[in-house]
């Protein structure tokens, strides 16, 4: 019984100012110069505002990795063959992929979701099947999916995150897998931010110069053929998006509707965040930009949403890997707020007020 | 029986190129596009070269926090009274300070060392006493310490890190506490990098504009009075340094001599790294720059040593806090190298070689 996406949006409220003020005050009283922990302080205060708890604790953590295939791969936009999407999904289920390693490191569970991988999967205890179709259509020829499929993808994502919340969830990270999905994400980025395609299109898994030029032309063609309405995010998702991107839109909206902080990973998660923010600008308050991807369009996405990445490690893998590393830093920020003593608690002399 | 600092320097060898090549090859074969984990890949390869192990594992972790007082505080360079040094040390021992919280988060032990705090401490099971003197002299009036004290401080640091190595140590982070120590660190930075004092002197715990101008004048006076020899790092340390800075020089040299990676924390740790790098340029290969401090001189230090910080979180607390967060990322980088499957291991189809 998933929420409709409109219901989720209506449930997204402003952050709790009272909790944020209490967190700010405690941060200012901790045994350190005011502001000396910089971004760590801001993160803890944001989590206080999201959760409504002035001393939030992060214990239950999940990375939701959504996979799907992309019809645009037929136009030759990726170095890797399409079957890699399914093969990587087997890695997620076996626990051998990058996101599994990093999730174990930070103590998070990986939730793997098939949103529409060609060929599908045998039932697996760790696999959630929300398949919309066996991959999208080639967006250079027409819409990648129908409007109803776009809505179904979003509502499936809401369903997935609400199921995780029912098991216990204090923070969630987004992750993706889908050969061809930097192409869809660049198209979404260009459509919503209005930037030229060439300025937001990157090398994906490692395209050369000529292949990159071809990728730009394919995206320009897809936007020309489909003419997505930049004010209508469902239209953008349907025409040039992907099923895993739609699913992640639902994860973000569902998390925000339930006051759960959501870490945005890389370029594909950023495209989902752009759609979510266009549907509901208030949702950005629940987002933490995990890291700055090498993909050049990622910066344009963050600028559009006024988000600043926590990490910049020159990464471009997706899967939620950058978000997982950031999640541990967010958890640490809440421990600082909760466990570190104030000057009063430690009976340490404060700064000389006269000198200030 | 600590090594002499000359013995430690003689023990510092180049990184193990064979181990690094094997690590590079495995990174290129993991189930991801080549280079897609960016800095994470580089970190794991550096650790392979440091340890000589192509698949290094990081389990035993320590942050060595060294504290001392500074005579220059008499010249009014800090907002906080000098007794805060000792009071914060009590916090480290009680487990209530920022570095304790972050060390628990990453699974590292905190090693608190008294290098010369005014008043001293009662014996405590978690406190290592290597006190050189009850704080340095005021460097605006003459040398902060004698040349022999500088050498004793460094060799005490070597002793401390070698004692930790004997307990089991895979990586070490540097941390500091000492009211007035951004003044000493800025003086060291100006002396060694040759940059103007005003360009490398920051607000420390939060000085206003006038107080900052006074701090710059004090440092200029100290350099004028003492004329440290920029080619002689022991001379620089003695004339404008601090006991905890000298101790951290020893931690860095001792770690490098024993092929243990060392995470450099903030501005004070950076000053120690500058001294260590001047004594032994090869030591920089064993360093990982944990984070970029808000202190403006920190960038000049890293540029001088050609190091790039892992994190930039707008922090300026010291204690080893930025280094602790970076340590967890370094540990994660080694897990990626060791635990993530290669394409052959996962039997996933590789990239289409023809397209490449």
Interface residues (C-beta under 8 A of the other chain):
Chain A: X30 X31 X32 X33 X34 X35 X36 X37 X38 X39 X40 X79 X80 X81 X83 X84 X87 X88 X90 X91 X94 X96 X97 X98 X100 X101 X102 X104 X105 X106 X205 X206 X208 X211 X294 X310 X311 X312 X313 X314 X315 X316 X317 X321 X325 X328 X329 X331 X332 X335 X336 X339 X340 X341 X345 X346 X347 X348 X349 X351 X352 X355 X356
Chain B: X30 X31 X32 X33 X34 X35 X36 X37 X38 X39 X40 X79 X80 X81 X83 X84 X87 X88 X90 X91 X94 X96 X97 X98 X100 X101 X102 X104 X105 X106 X205 X206 X208 X211 X294 X310 X311 X312 X313 X314 X315 X316 X317 X321 X325 X328 X329 X331 X332 X335 X336 X339 X340 X341 X345 X346 X347 X348 X349 X351 X352 X355 X356
